């Protein structure tokens, strides 16, 4: 008996899903996250899902260590080394305003101050030819300064290193020779081999800033695995929706920045495929945050660049929008009005109803007061909620605002739902996408509790709650491919395109990408490669990524006409207009190698035998100001094809699903709860 195990380490709970490779069955479990030593929560959740940890054949997890270090500004002390004359590139940044009408907008404060930004002599031209040799003496002097002033990371970003990296490579060799392994050295061409000097520098700084934190964390996890004689390699989710081993993640920490929530997106892709839906809104509401991502045409919505806390990142990543709204989000009064989040009660002390000393009202407390959770069987019976403590916490704030506890509890949920609906509009309406055309896929420990009301606010008519919703991000990681992304700058106008050179460059990238998969231990029969090219109309500044059929497609007859038409069609979809026949430019070549995971033979869903699924007890539940006798149903007993109408509370080990009075629920062949809403906006 062997297990494939995936784990999502959240701010409040650590969730795990184990796949029994012999029986073809899944087990999900969770344990409280242990902020002092995350490994304790890891092993506590493992013990609840796997009887014999030595039988684990594969282990992957998502981590937010790098992201947390960035958000809390607890990263490394970084020395930034630039080309002579380019010292201020990072601090000047860009002149654009992300929020045009925000009178209080301020640029993010750079992660490296000007005192810690320096420059060295040496210059290459735009073709990569050397104009002046690298000043190696200056590099050695900087290494001595880094050691003397206590820098824990050095980022190197030289002009045109994306074309010819030899100056950066030599500087890296000198710095590592002088500083040893105690100081992390990051080279910009290795992080982002693309043009745009500021964005490439920002990516290198982010890698250096978060790198030591991620390295220490992964090293600690591997040490704890070794202590318990677990020989299985540790794998990590990437921001791009792929898996890499811990060794690669240590040397490319920026790739793991969004590691935690991305598992939910990849699970959303798999769930959408099972449902036969092309487009889905994936919402992951945990104890601390609310993450939104999209499945478009059956694929994850991935960009080749993005931002992290306001800083540009030149690396493929799933488009995620995150706000501070979770089950632990604190409610409070401000200027006579009700506010919810982003501050969270976290795992300790947690909501008041957890009985761990929390006294301030949270979203979970509001749900407890409204009767939308089962206090006797919360988190699969692992916890019994203290509803009296929740009422006391909510009641105190209600008195302050002149409301009844029930009215305030309803208001807390309403404010949280409105914030989450607006987060979804950021990825849909603001990009010309109509939410009504999507299915809302709800997961996370608190997601199914709020999904129906969020969907109603957006006009979405169908909500789906998958199996193991509270551990769904972990479930998604189990079926995720090993992934490597490579890029190469290839700027040329379409009318002077050398198709042979382009095909040769793509073939070289493919060979490098496949070699990387082999290094990760993926057998050749599970290799797959995708190619694309960034294109734009002449005179445009930014590009669209256009897929290619293979590395040799540029050699086919009529390639320029074919790919230009493909670009025009994509431009029409994205911007609502195109200019067929206008001159185009090629900017960047992209190659993605994917190593498929071993097939998981899923057994057909069958409910647990025993209890009559409809014979559950009822309890008072408040919806829209009215109180109903609300059935409490155990999900594991609900039969395939079974239907029921709201109101209802469906409980299970990892989450609670709240069904409003006007909804119809069907259990589909996958065991998913498909909720059809009445009265959607």
C-alpha positions in Angstrom: 0.0 0.0 0.0 1.5 3.3 -1.1 0.2 6.9 -0.9 0.5 10.0 -3.0 0.1 12.9 -0.6 -0.5 16.6 -1.1 -0.7 19.3 1.5 -1.8 23.0 1.7 -0.4 24.9 4.6 -2.8 27.8 5.3 -2.8 30.6 7.9 -5.3 28.7 10.1 -5.4 25.0 9.1 -3.0 22.6 7.4 -5.0 20.5 4.9 -3.9 17.1 3.5 -5.3 14.8 0.9 -3.8 11.2 0.5 -4.5 9.1 -2.6 -4.2 5.3 -1.9 -2.5 4.0 -5.1 -3.7 0.4 -4.3 -7.3 1.1 -3.6 -7.9 4.2 -5.8 -9.4 6.1 -2.9 -8.8 9.5 -1.3 -8.7 10.5 2.3 -8.7 14.2 3.5 -7.8 15.6 6.9 -6.8 18.8 8.5 -5.0 20.0 11.6 -4.4 23.5 13.0 -1.4 25.3 11.5 1.5 25.7 14.0 3.0 29.1 13.2 6.0 28.6 15.5 7.1 25.4 13.7 5.1 24.7 10.5 6.5 21.1 10.4 4.5 20.3 13.6 1.2 21.0 11.7 2.5 19.1 8.7 3.1 15.9 10.6 -0.1 16.3 12.7 -2.2 16.4 9.5 -0.2 13.6 7.9 -0.9 11.3 10.9 -4.6 11.9 10.5 -4.6 10.9 6.8 -2.0 8.2 6.5 -1.6 5.3 8.9 2.0 4.6 7.9 4.0 7.7 6.7 6.8 5.4 5.5 4.3 4.3 2.7 4.3 7.8 1.2 5.6 7.5 -2.4 5.1 11.1 -3.4 4.7 14.3 -1.3 3.9 17.8 -2.7 2.9 20.9 -0.8 2.1 24.5 -1.3 3.8 27.1 0.9 3.3 30.8 1.4 6.6 31.3 3.2 8.0 33.6 0.5 4.8 35.5 0.0 4.4 36.0 3.8 8.0 37.3 4.0 7.1 39.8 1.3 3.8 41.0 2.7 5.2 41.3 6.2 8.5 42.8 5.0 10.5 40.2 6.8 12.7 39.1 3.9 16.5 39.2 3.5 18.8 42.2 3.6 19.6 42.6 -0.1 22.5 44.3 -1.8 21.6 45.3 -5.4 24.4 45.4 -8.0 23.6 47.3 -11.3 25.6 48.3 -14.4 27.6 51.5 -14.1 25.3 54.5 -14.7 22.1 52.5 -14.1 22.0 52.6 -10.3 18.6 54.4 -10.1 16.6 52.1 -12.5 15.1 50.2 -9.6 14.1 53.3 -7.6 12.8 55.4 -10.6 10.6 52.4 -11.6 7.7 53.2 -13.8 5.7 56.5 -14.0 2.3 54.8 -14.4 -0.4 54.9 -11.7 -2.1 51.6 -11.1 -5.1 53.3 -9.5 -5.8 56.4 -11.5 -8.5 57.9 -9.3 -7.1 57.0 -5.9 -6.0 60.3 -4.3 -4.0 58.4 -1.7 -2.1 56.2 -4.1 1.6 55.8 -3.4 4.2 53.7 -5.1 5.4 50.7 -3.1 8.5 51.5 -1.1 11.4 49.6 -2.8 12.6 46.5 -1.0 16.2 47.7 -1.4 17.0 51.3 -0.4 19.4 53.5 -2.4 22.3 53.0 0.1 22.1 49.2 -0.7 22.0 49.8 -4.4 25.4 50.0 -6.1 27.0 49.7 -9.5 30.1 48.2 -11.2 31.9 48.9 -14.5 31.5 46.8 -17.6 29.1 47.0 -20.5 27.5 44.9 -23.3 25.6 46.4 -26.2 22.1 45.4 -27.2 23.5 42.5 -29.3 25.5 41.1 -26.4 28.9 42.3 -27.7 31.3 43.5 -25.0 32.0 47.3 -25.0 33.9 47.4 -21.7 35.1 44.4 -19.6 33.6 43.6 -16.3 35.4 45.4 -13.4 36.1 42.3 -11.3 38.0 44.2 -8.7 34.9 46.2 -8.0 32.8 43.0 -7.7 35.2 41.6 -5.1 35.0 44.9 -3.2 31.2 44.6 -3.1 31.5 41.1 -1.8 33.6 42.3 1.1 31.1 45.1 1.7 28.2 42.6 1.7 30.0 40.5 4.3 31.0 43.4 6.5 27.5 45.0 6.5 25.5 41.8 7.1 23.7 41.4 3.7 22.1 38.0 3.4 21.5 38.2 -0.4 23.0 39.9 -3.4 21.0 40.6 -6.6 22.9 41.3 -9.8 21.1 43.0 -12.7 23.3 44.1 -15.7 22.2 45.7 -18.9 21.4 43.3 -21.8 22.2 40.2 -19.7 19.1 38.6 -21.2 20.9 38.5 -24.5 24.4 37.7 -23.3 24.8 36.7 -19.6 28.6 36.3 -19.4 29.1 39.4 -17.2 26.4 38.4 -14.8 27.7 34.8 -14.7 31.3 36.0 -13.9 30.0 38.4 -11.2 28.0 35.5 -9.7 31.1 33.3 -9.7 33.2 35.9 -7.9 30.5 36.7 -5.3 29.9 33.0 -4.5 33.7 32.5 -4.3 34.0 35.4 -1.8 30.8 34.9 0.2 30.3 31.1 0.2 26.9 29.6 0.8 25.9 31.9 3.6 24.8 34.7 1.2 22.4 34.0 -1.6 23.4 35.3 -5.0 20.7 36.0 -7.6 21.4 36.8 -11.3 18.6 38.6 -13.2 19.0 36.6 -16.4 18.4 33.4 -14.5 15.2 34.7 -12.9 13.8 36.5 -15.9 15.5 36.2 -19.2 13.5 38.9 -20.9 13.9 42.6 -21.7 12.4 45.5 -19.6 15.2 46.5 -17.3 13.1 47.6 -14.4 10.8 44.6 -14.4 13.8 42.2 -14.7 15.6 44.0 -11.8 12.4 43.9 -9.7 12.1 40.1 -10.3 15.7 39.6 -9.3 15.2 41.7 -6.1 12.1 39.7 -5.2 13.9 36.4 -5.7 16.8 37.6 -3.4 14.4 39.1 -0.8 12.3 36.0 -0.4 15.0 33.4 -1.2 16.7 32.9 2.1 13.4 32.5 3.9 12.2 29.9 1.4 15.5 28.1 1.6 15.5 27.9 5.3 11.9 26.6 5.3 12.5 23.9 2.7 15.7 22.8 4.4 13.9 22.5 7.7 11.1 20.4 6.2 13.6 18.1 4.6 15.5 17.8 7.9 12.3 16.9 9.7 11.4 14.3 7.1 14.9 12.8 7.5 14.5 12.7 11.3 11.3 10.6 10.8 13.0 8.4 8.2 10.8 9.6 5.4 12.9 9.1 2.3 10.3 10.6 -0.1 11.5 13.8 -1.9 9.7 17.0 -1.0 8.0 18.6 -4.0 6.6 22.2 -4.2 3.9 23.9 -6.2 5.0 26.7 -8.4 3.1 30.0 -9.1 2.7 28.8 -12.7 0.6 25.8 -11.7 3.3 23.2 -12.0 5.3 21.1 -9.5 9.1 21.2 -8.9 11.3 19.4 -6.5 12.7 21.2 -3.4 16.1 21.5 -4.8 14.9 23.6 -7.8 12.6 25.6 -5.5 15.5 26.5 -3.3 17.5 27.9 -6.2 14.4 29.6 -7.8 12.4 30.7 -4.8 10.4 33.3 -6.8 8.7 30.5 -8.6 7.0 29.5 -5.3 5.6 32.9 -4.4 2.0 32.0 -5.0 2.6 28.3 -4.3 -0.2 27.9 -1.7 -3.4 29.1 -3.5 -2.4 27.9 -7.0 -3.3 24.3 -6.1 -6.9 25.3 -5.9 -6.8 26.7 -9.5 -5.3 23.4 -10.8 -8.0 21.5 -8.9 -10.5 23.8 -10.5 -9.2 22.8 -13.9 -9.6 19.1 -13.1 -13.1 19.7 -11.5 -14.3 21.7 -14.5 -13.2 18.8 -16.8 -15.2 16.3 -14.7 -18.2 18.7 -14.8 -18.0 19.3 -18.6 -17.7 23.1 -17.9 -15.3 25.3 -20.0 -15.3 28.3 -17.7 -15.3 28.4 -13.9 -14.6 31.0 -11.2 -12.5 29.3 -8.5 -13.0 30.8 -5.0 -10.9 29.7 -2.1 -12.0 31.1 1.3 -10.0 30.0 4.2 -9.5 31.4 7.7 -7.4 34.4 6.7 -7.8 35.2 3.0 -10.1 34.9 -0.1 -8.4 33.9 -3.3 -10.1 34.1 -6.8 -8.8 32.6 -10.0 -10.3 31.5 -13.3 -10.5 28.5 -15.6 -10.9 29.7 -19.2 -11.6 27.3 -22.0 -10.7 24.4 -19.7 -7.2 25.8 -18.9 -5.9 27.9 -15.9 -5.7 31.6 -16.5 -1.9 32.2 -16.5 0.0 35.3 -17.3 3.7 35.6 -18.2 4.1 38.6 -15.9 2.3 40.0 -13.0 2.7 41.9 -9.7 3.4 40.8 -6.1 2.4 43.4 -3.6 2.8 46.1 -6.2 6.2 45.0 -7.5 6.4 43.6 -11.1 7.3 40.0 -11.6 8.5 38.6 -15.0 7.6 34.9 -14.5 4.6 32.8 -15.4 2.0 32.8 -12.7 -1.7 32.0 -12.3 -3.8 35.2 -12.2 -4.9 35.3 -8.6 -6.7 38.1 -6.8 -6.5 37.9 -3.0 -8.2 39.9 -0.3 -8.2 39.7 3.5 -11.6 38.1 3.9 -11.8 34.7 5.6 -13.5 32.9 8.4 -11.2 34.5 10.9 -11.6 38.1 9.5 -12.4 40.4 12.4 -15.5 42.7 12.4 -15.2 46.1 14.0 -16.8 49.5 14.0 -15.2 52.5 12.3 -16.7 56.0 11.9 -20.0 54.6 12.9 -20.1 51.8 10.3 -19.4 48.1 10.2 -16.1 46.9 8.8 -14.9 43.3 8.2 -11.2 42.4 7.6 -8.5 42.4 6.5 -7.1 41.8 10.0 -7.7 38.2 11.0 -7.8 36.3 14.3 -5.6 33.7 12.7 -5.0 30.2 14.1 -4.3 31.6 17.6 -6.5 32.8 19.3 -8.9 32.3 16.4 -12.6 33.1 16.4 -14.3 33.5 19.8 -16.3 30.3 19.2 -13.1 28.2 19.0 -12.7 28.7 22.8 -9.0 29.6 22.6 -9.3 33.0 24.2 -10.5 35.1 21.3 -13.0 37.8 22.2 -13.4 39.8 19.0 -16.2 38.9 16.6 -15.2 37.2 13.3 -17.0 35.9 10.2 -17.1 32.4 11.7 -18.7 33.7 14.9 -21.3 35.4 12.8 -22.1 32.2 11.0 -22.4 30.4 14.4 -24.8 33.0 15.7 -26.9 32.7 12.5 -27.1 28.9 12.9 -25.2 28.2 9.7 -22.6 25.8 11.2 -23.0 22.7 13.3 -21.3 23.5 16.6 -21.4 19.8 17.6 -19.6 18.5 14.6 -17.4 21.3 13.3 -14.3 20.2 11.2 -15.5 16.6 11.2 -16.1 16.5 14.9 -12.6 17.6 15.8 -13.9 20.7 17.4 -17.0 21.7 19.3 -17.9 25.4 18.9 -18.7 27.6 21.8 -21.8 29.4 20.4 -22.3 31.4 23.6 -18.8 32.9 23.2 -19.7 33.8 19.6 -22.9 35.5 20.7 -21.0 37.4 23.4 -18.4 38.6 20.9 -21.0 39.6 18.3 -23.3 41.0 20.9 -20.6 43.4 22.2 -20.1 44.9 18.8 -23.9 44.9 18.2 -24.5 47.0 21.3 -21.8 49.5 20.1 -23.6 49.9 16.7 -27.2 49.8 18.1 -28.2 46.5 16.5 -29.4 43.1 17.6 -26.9 40.3 17.6 -28.7 38.5 14.7 -28.9 41.7 12.7 -25.2 42.4 13.2 -24.2 38.8 12.4 -26.2 39.0 9.1 -24.5 42.3 8.4 -21.0 40.8 9.0 -21.7 38.1 6.5 -23.2 40.6 4.1 -20.2 42.9 4.2 -17.8 40.0 3.8 -19.8 38.7 0.8 -19.8 42.1 -0.9 -16.1 42.4 -0.6 -15.6 38.9 -2.0 -18.0 39.5 -4.9 -16.0 42.7 -5.8 -12.8 40.6 -5.8 -14.4 38.3 -8.4 -15.4 41.3 -10.5 -11.7 42.4 -10.6 -10.9 39.3 -12.7 -14.1 39.1 -14.6 -16.1 42.3 -15.2 -13.0 44.5 -15.3 -11.6 42.3 -18.1 -14.8 42.2 -20.1 -15.9 38.8 -18.8 -19.5 38.2 -17.7 -19.7 36.3 -14.4 -23.1 34.9 -15.4 -21.3 32.8 -18.1 -19.3 31.0 -15.4 -19.9 28.2 -12.9 -18.8 29.2 -9.3 -16.5 26.5 -7.9 -16.4 27.0 -4.1 -13.8 25.5 -1.8 -11.7 26.2 1.2 -12.9 25.7 4.8 -15.3 28.7 4.6 -15.9 29.0 0.8 -19.0 26.7 0.6 -20.5 28.7 3.5 -20.6 31.9 1.5 -20.6 30.8 -2.1 -24.4 30.9 -2.7 -24.8 34.4 -1.5 -21.7 35.6 -3.4 -23.0 33.9 -6.6 -26.4 35.6 -6.1 -24.8 39.0 -5.9 -22.9 38.4 -9.2 -25.9 36.8 -11.0 -24.2 33.4 -11.2 -26.9 30.7 -11.3 -24.7 27.6 -10.6 -22.5 26.9 -7.6 -20.5 23.6 -7.4 -18.9 22.3 -4.1 -16.4 19.6 -5.0 -15.4 16.7 -2.8 -13.0 17.6 0.1 -13.7 21.4 -0.3 -11.7 22.3 2.7 -8.7 20.4 1.3 -9.4 21.1 -2.3 -6.2 23.0 -3.0 -4.3 19.9 -1.8 -6.5 17.7 -4.0 -5.6 19.8 -7.0 -1.9 19.4 -6.3 -2.1 15.7 -6.6 -3.0 15.8 -10.3 -0.6 18.6 -11.3 2.2 18.2 -13.8 5.9 18.9 -13.3 6.5 22.2 -15.2 9.4 24.1 -16.5 9.1 27.4 -18.3 11.9 28.8 -20.5 12.1 32.0 -22.5 14.3 33.6 -25.1 14.2 37.1 -26.4 13.7 37.0 -30.2 12.9 40.5 -31.4 12.3 40.9 -35.1 9.7 42.6 -37.4 7.5 40.2 -39.2 8.7 41.2 -42.7 12.3 40.3 -41.8 11.6 37.2 -39.8 14.2 34.4 -40.2 12.0 31.4 -39.8 14.9 29.0 -39.7 16.5 30.9 -36.8 13.2 31.0 -34.9 12.7 27.3 -35.4 16.3 26.5 -34.3 15.8 28.7 -31.1 12.6 26.9 -30.3 14.2 23.5 -30.8 17.0 24.5 -28.4 14.6 25.7 -25.8 12.7 22.4 -26.1 15.8 20.4 -25.6 16.7 22.4 -22.5 13.1 22.0 -21.1 13.0 18.3 -21.7 16.4 17.9 -20.0 15.0 19.7 -17.0 12.1 17.3 -16.8 14.5 14.4 -16.9 16.5 15.9 -14.0 13.2 16.0 -12.1 12.8 12.3 -12.6 9.9 12.4 -15.1 10.1 9.5 -17.6 10.3 10.4 -21.2 6.9 8.8 -22.1 5.2 11.4 -19.8 6.9 14.4 -21.4 5.0 17.1 -23.3 6.1 20.4 -24.7 4.2 23.6 -25.6 5.6 26.5 -27.6 4.4 30.1 -28.0 5.6 33.5 -29.2 4.9 37.0 -27.8 3.7 39.2 -30.7 2.4 42.8 -31.1 1.5 45.2 -33.9 4.3 47.5 -34.9 4.2 50.6 -32.6 2.6 48.8 -29.7 4.4 48.5 -26.3 3.0 45.3 -24.9 2.4 41.9 -26.4 0.0 38.9 -26.6 1.2 35.3 -26.3 0.2 33.3 -29.3 0.5 29.5 -29.2 2.4 27.5 -31.8 1.8 24.0 -32.9 5.4 22.9 -32.5 9.0 24.0 -32.6 9.1 23.5 -36.3 5.9 25.4 -37.2 8.0 28.5 -38.3 9.3 26.3 -41.2 5.8 25.6 -42.6 4.6 27.4 -45.7 2.7 30.6 -45.0 3.7 30.7 -41.4 3.8 34.5 -41.1 0.3 34.8 -42.5 -1.0 32.0 -40.3 0.5 33.2 -37.0 -0.5 36.9 -37.8 -4.1 35.7 -38.3 -3.9 33.8 -35.0 -2.6 36.9 -33.3 -5.3 39.1 -34.8 -8.0 36.7 -33.6 -6.6 36.8 -30.1 -6.3 40.6 -30.2 -10.0 40.8 -31.2 -11.0 38.5 -28.2 -8.9 40.5 -25.7 -9.5 44.1 -26.8 -12.5 43.9 -29.0 -10.7 45.0 -32.2 -7.9 43.9 -34.5 -6.1 45.2 -37.6 -5.7 42.2 -40.0 -2.9 42.7 -42.4 -1.1 45.3 -40.3 2.7 44.7 -39.7 3.5 42.6 -36.7 6.6 42.1 -34.5 7.9 39.0 -32.7 9.3 39.7 -29.3 9.8 36.6 -27.1 9.8 32.9 -27.6 8.3 30.7 -24.8 8.6 27.0 -24.2 6.8 25.1 -21.5 7.7 21.4 -20.7 5.1 19.4 -18.8 5.7 16.1 -17.1 2.3 14.4 -16.5 1.8 12.8 -13.1 1.0 9.1 -12.8 -2.6 8.3 -13.7 -4.9 8.2 -10.7 -7.6 5.5 -11.1 -10.6 7.2 -9.4 -13.2 4.8 -8.1 -16.8 5.8 -8.8 -18.2 7.9 -6.0 -20.3 5.9 -3.5 -21.8 7.3 -0.3 -21.1 5.7 3.0 -23.6 3.1 4.0 -25.6 3.3 7.2 -27.7 6.3 8.1 -30.7 7.5 6.3 -29.2 10.6 4.6 -32.4 12.6 5.0 -33.0 11.7 8.6 -30.7 14.3 10.1 -31.7 16.7 12.8 -32.8 20.3 12.3 -31.7 23.5 14.0 -32.7 27.1 13.8 -31.0 28.9 10.9 -31.4 32.6 9.9 -31.5 33.7 6.3 -32.5 37.1 5.1 -33.8 38.0 8.6 -36.1 35.0 8.8 -35.5 32.0 11.0 -36.1 28.5 9.5 -36.0 24.9 10.8 -32.9 24.0 8.9 -31.9 20.4 8.3 -28.3 19.5 9.1 -27.2 16.8 6.6 -24.0 14.7 6.6 -22.5 14.9 3.1 -20.9 11.5 3.2 -24.4 9.8 3.3 -26.0 11.8 0.4 -26.6 9.4 -2.5 -25.7 10.1 -6.2 -28.7 11.7 -7.9 -30.2 12.8 -4.6 -31.8 16.2 -4.5 -33.0 18.6 -1.8 -34.0 22.2 -1.5 -32.8 24.8 1.0 -32.5 25.9 3.6 -29.9 23.3 4.7 -26.5 23.0 6.3 -24.4 20.2 4.8 -21.5 19.2 7.1 -18.4 17.2 6.4 -14.9 16.7 7.7 -13.2 19.7 5.9 -16.0 22.3 5.4 -19.6 23.3 5.8 -21.9 24.1 2.9 -24.8 26.5 3.5 -27.8 26.2 1.1 -30.2 29.2 1.1 -33.9 28.8 1.1 -34.4 29.3 -2.7 -31.8 26.8 -3.9 -32.0 23.2 -5.3 -29.0 20.9 -4.7 -28.2 17.8 -6.7 -25.5 15.3 -5.9 -23.8 14.5 -9.2 -21.9 11.3 -10.3 -18.6 12.7 -8.9 -20.1 13.3 -5.5 -20.1 17.1 -6.1 -22.9 19.3 -4.8 -24.4 21.2 -7.7 -26.4 24.1 -6.4 -28.9 25.9 -8.7 -29.9 29.3 -7.3 -33.3 30.9 -7.7 -33.6 34.7 -7.9 -30.0 35.4 -9.0 -29.5 39.0 -9.9 
